[in-house]
Amino acid sequence: MTTSTSRVAPTTLDAEGHASDPWPPWVVRLWVVAAVFAAVALTRSYAVGIPLRDPHGAILLSRLGISLGLFVVLSLVDAALRVCRRGWTARRTLDVLRTRWNRERLVLVASALLAYHLVYFCYHNLKSSDVLRAPRDAMLLGWDRWLFLGHSPAVLLHDLLGQHVAAYVLMVVYESFSWLATVSFVAAITLTTRVRDGYVFIASAVWVWILGVGSYYLIPSLGPFHSAPQDFAGLPHTMIQDTQARYVAQRAHLLAHPAASDSFAQISAFASLHVAVTTVLLLMARYYGLRRTARAMTVFLGGTLLATVYLGWHFAVDDLAGLVLAFVAVGLGRLTIYPRGRTGPVEGPLRRGREAAAVR
């Protein structure tokens, strides 16, 4: 439905024509999940005697700023595309922005982004304190060798793909993950016609971080680059090795000086959240009916599966666990927002059957 650009009614209607509440139940459910997870993080922080940290603002403050910037850019692009068929003008673009981004919709989007970043912040702090537990890499290494009949899957990939050009290509794939994930969740909540459908992506992302850190505590590990360094000795030196060395040094510093304000670790292998989050992106593209995006994400997922093992970040079983986590996270995400199931077609990013302004 559309709303007047001159004023927004205090009570809007959702896509089915029902009156909407100021704080819909699906928003409350998302925040309950985030609040419980935050309580878990605080409890763990108290238990180990290490306060929750945001080193140099890199985990919470800077990422909130990046999300805000992306939201502004994507909103402007979205508005311009919505009017381009009638001939673009700045006046028409501003009219669409006023209509689409009324106070209610802005509050809903801000709420989703804040909930996501709260969970992401707690995830990183829980991940950091997980290094206080003894790693079990030998077990994971044994599982990999058993699955591949006594061989290292990384060595098999090195023999198959070579250890030069493939190393640089897969490095690009692996390193591009962070920006792809960051842009995707902001795009989902910004570009969807119906905000509630955007919340499905946010809830799924929230669940994948929660389940992911749970898997870290289930089987603490550092990764094959640390437990079997000889398997990766033939790879060219790139930023990957520098990052791996930095993560190991962070872990050693936290273990030696847990009370230091700059003690913060970022290393865990099981399960692979590179794989899990990428799979969530693929499943969400399918959920929104974005066929071309889904095909592209399928290719990217294949590259990510190769990169994580080839570069030594993850065991093959980490990747398998990541795939499972993604399907569970999306199922829980959809259940959180649509506990009774979704009615009607999903109008995802760039699928504008109507120029809706405040559809929830």
Order of alpha helices (4+ residues) and beta strands (2+ residues): alpha-alpha-alpha-alpha-alpha-alpha-alpha-alpha-alpha-alpha-alpha-alpha-alpha-alpha
